[in-house]
Amino acid sequence: MNQQHFMKNIEFSRVHTLEALVEYQEGRVVSRTLAQGRPVSVTLFAFAQGEEISTHAAAGDAMVFILDGEAEITVGNEIFSVKKGETIVMPANIPHGLMAKEQFKMLLIVVFSLS
């Protein structure tokens, strides 16, 4: 029987530590996509110090959960310092960006409308 999977790039039926699934690389942003599409996208990221994702707007609500380190996250005109164990939601269609003042890892979950 051929079973359909909706997630990828992760071993099934195994306990994982999410922050161990992406490694820091000097001068890079490393990503590992676990699910992609509508209505949800799930991606792990590791940011080297000084790296960033420039300000942009997304069509879905984006929730960031910091797994390690600390990120400076801009949502609209506000800047937030988000640390390990904390989360923030960036609303759809509102400009947002991320900056690694120090290296950090995050889990990004984006939820899109089905319509």
N, C-alpha and C positions, 0 to 999 in steps of 0.2 A: 504494500500500500504506500503510495507516494504522498507524503505529508507536505502541505503548503506552509511556508514560513513567511511571516510579515516583517521580521527583523533580520538584520544581516550583520556581518563582521563581529559577531559575538558567539561564543560557544553556548549551546543550549544545555539545560539540565545540569548546571554547574554554578556554584556560588562565586561571585566576582567582587572585587573591590574596584569600583568605577574609576577612581583616580589612577589605578595601575594599568588601565587599558589604553592610556595615551602617555607618551613620554615627552619630556621637554627636549627641544633641540635649539641650540644657540641661534638666535637671529631668525627664528621661524615661528609660525603658528601651525601647529599640527592638529589635524582633525580626524575623527573616526565616526563615520555616519552609521548609526544603528537602525534607523528607519527613515524613509524619505517619501514624501507624497502628501496627499490630502486624505484625511484631515489632520495628520500629525507628522512632524519631522523631529527626530531625536539625534543629537550629535554631541560627541565629547570633543573638547578642545584643550590643548596645552599651549599657552602663550609664553614665549621667552620674554624676559624683561625688555621693555621698550617697544614691543610689538603692539599692533592695534588693528581694529576693524573700524574703518572710517565711518562717519555718520551716514546713515541710510535709513530708509523706511521699509518695513516689511508688510506683506498683506495679511499676516497672522499675528496673534498675540504671542509674544516670545517670553518664556520664563527661563531665567538663568539661575542655576544653583552652583555656588562656588564650592569646589571639591578640595582645593588647596590654594593657599596664597591669598591675594587680595587684588581686586580689580577696581578701576575707576570707570564707572558706567554713566554715560550721559543719556538722559531721556528728556526730549524736548529741550528746555533751557536749564534743567536741573542736573547737577553732578552728584553722584552717589559713590561712596566708598563701600564696596561689598566684600565681606571677608568669608573665609572658610566656614561652611555651615549655614551661610545666609543665602537668601534668594531675593530676586526682584523680578517683576513682570513689566515688560515693555509693551505698551498697547500697540495694536495694529495701526499702521499708517502714521505713526508719530516718529519723527526722526530720532535715532538712537545710535550710539557708538560705544566701543570698549577700548580701554587702554591698560596695558600691563605696566604699572609703576614698579611692580616686582613680578616675578614669574607667577602664573596662576593657572589652575585647571578649572574647567566648568563643564556642566551638563546643560545643554541648550535644548529646550522643548518648545517647538512652535506649533500652535494649533490654528488651523485654517478653517474658514467657512466651507461647508460642502456645496453651497449655492453659488 
